[in-house]
Amino acid sequence: MQDFTDMPALTARAVDYHGHMCPGLAIGIQAARLGQAVCGRDGDEDIVAVVETDMCAVDAIQALLGCTFGKGNLVHRDYGKTAFTFHRRADGAGLRLVLRPDALAAVDPEFAAVRQAANTGDAAARKKLPALARQCAARVLASDPESLFLRTAPQTPPPRRAAILSSLVCQACGESVMESRTRRFAGQTLCIPCFGKVEQKI
């Protein structure tokens, strides 16, 4: 079982999975620590993570909490928010974490300012950014995780366990598709892309 107080080991595991250290990964490590503190990790699929972003932080959650798409205990909701909800299936314990809007600026004002300049095309800022990103990541990891996030109760119940459903054959492209993802159109069973093509023509 992973020791969630051993920051060097947590960091190494997350970096090994993600490929490099950055502020986003550090945010994910800290979110995973808070999620584990509330939900524990006693089994392979006991924690469910619902993530509202596709940023680097999600890789830390996968690496440290074992939440994956394949097991059905990682759910992506494309809301563009740095927000993470953790559920424990056994008893419904959980929490939702939202990164504070000023979290990175509070931890590392220089990084926040240089990143803003780099995003507007400043070449000198772009050159400085990689080193400052590593510095910011270290400061995020050294922070109290509670200071980085707004914590509330989960807004939705935990997602159900992944189900193994039947596959049907799309009558347009001939490819197999999970039954729950099919659409009916003009008496045909279609996959979502094929449905989109014919539906757009009407």
N, C-alpha and C positions, 0 to 999 in steps of 0.2 A: 504494500500500500504506500502511495506517495506521501511523504512528509510535507505538509503544506506550510510548515514553518521554515523549511530549508530552502531559502531563496536562491542560493547558487544552483542547487539541483533542479528546482522548478524552472529557473531561467534556462539552464542548459537543455532541459528536455523540450521546452517550448522553442528555443532557437534551433535545435536539431530538427524539429518538425517543420518549422516555418522557413528556415534557411538563413535568417539574419535577425539581428536585434534592431528594433525601431520603437518609437513611442507607442504605436498602435499595439504591438505585441505586448509591451509592458502593461498597457491598459488591460489587455485580455488576461494576463497573468494575475493582476490584482482583482479583476472581476471573478476569475475562477476561484481565487482564495476565499472571497466572500461567499460565493455560491457553495463551496465545499463546507464552509463553516456552518451554514444553515442546513444544507441538505445531506452532508456526509457523502461517502462513496463506499458502500458496502458490497456492491455487485456491479456487473458489467453494464446494466442498462437502468440503474436505479435513479440516476439524475437525468432530467430532461432539460435541455437548454433551448430557449426560444430567443433567437437573435434578430435584431431589427436592422442589421447592417451586414455588409459583406467585407468589412475591413479586416486588417491583419489580426485584430483582437480575437476573431473567431478561431483562428488557428491555435491560439493558446488554450482556448476552451476545449477544443477537440483533443489537443495533446495531453492536457492535464486532467480533464474530467471524463474522457472517453465518450464524449458525445459526438455522434457521427450521423450522416444522412443514412448510411446503410443500415444502421441499427434502429433508425426511427426515433432516436432521442436527441436529434438536432433538427430544429425547425427554423427555416429562414423566412422572415417576413420582411419584404423589401421596402421598408419605410424610411431608410436613410438616416436613422437615429442610432447613436452610439448607446444602445440600450440592450440589456440582457436580462432575461427572466429565467430563473432556475426553479425547477419543481422536483420534489421527491415523490415518486409515484406511490410509495408504500403508505404514506399518511397525508399527502397533500401539502406538506411543509414547502415553503418557497419564498422567493423575494424577487423584486424587479429592481435593477440597477440602471440608472441613467447617468452617463458622464456629465458632470457639472459643466455648463457652458464655458466657464473660465478656468477649468481645471488645469489645462496645459499652460495657460498664461500665468497662473498662480505658481505652478511648479517651476517653470522656466520661461520668464518673460522674454529673454533674448531669442529663444527658439521660436516662440509664437510670432514675434515681430519679423524675424528673418524669413520664416515660412510664408508669412503674408506678402513680404516683398518678392520672394521667389515666385509666388503664384501670379504676380503682376508682371513678370518678365525680367526682373532685376538679375543680371548675369552674376554679379558679385555675390548676391544673396544665394543664388543657386549653388555656387561654388562652396560657400560656407555651410550649407544646409546639412550635408551628411554627417559632419563631425558634431554639429549642434544637435542633430537627431539622436545620436548615440548618447550625448550628454543628457538630453531630455529624458530618454528612456531610463537611464540610470537614476535620475531624480524621481521619476514616476515609481520605480521599483523601491526606492528608499522612503517613499511617502507612506503615511497611514492610508490604507486603501479606503477607509471610510471617508476620508477627506476628498476623495476623487469623485464620488458618486452620490447622487440622490437615491435614497432607498425607500421603496414602498412595497406594499403587498402586490402579488401578481394581479394583473388586470383580467386575466382569463384563466380558466381551469387548465390543468395539464393536458397536453395532447394525448390521444389514445395510443396504445402500442401499435407498432407497425403491423399491418395485416398483409398476408400473402393472398393476393387476389388473382382471379382468373385473367388470362389474356385473350383478347379478341384480335381478329385480323382486320385492319383498316381496308375498307372496300375500294379505296382510291389508290393508295400507294402499296398495299399488300404487306405492310409491316405489322408486326405484333405490337399491341398496345394494351396497357393495363385497363381492365374493364371500367374502373372508376374514372379514367381519363378520356373515355370515348365521348363522342357527340353523335346525335342522330340528326340527319338532314336528308330530306326527300326520300325517306325510307332506307337510307344507308347508314351503316355504322362507320364513323370516321375518327381518325386521330385528330388531335387539336390543330396541327398545322394544315391538314387537308380541309378540315372544317373551316378554318380561317380563309382559305383560298376561295371556297365556293360561297361562303357567307358574304364575302366582300363583293361578289358579283351581283348580288340581289339588290 
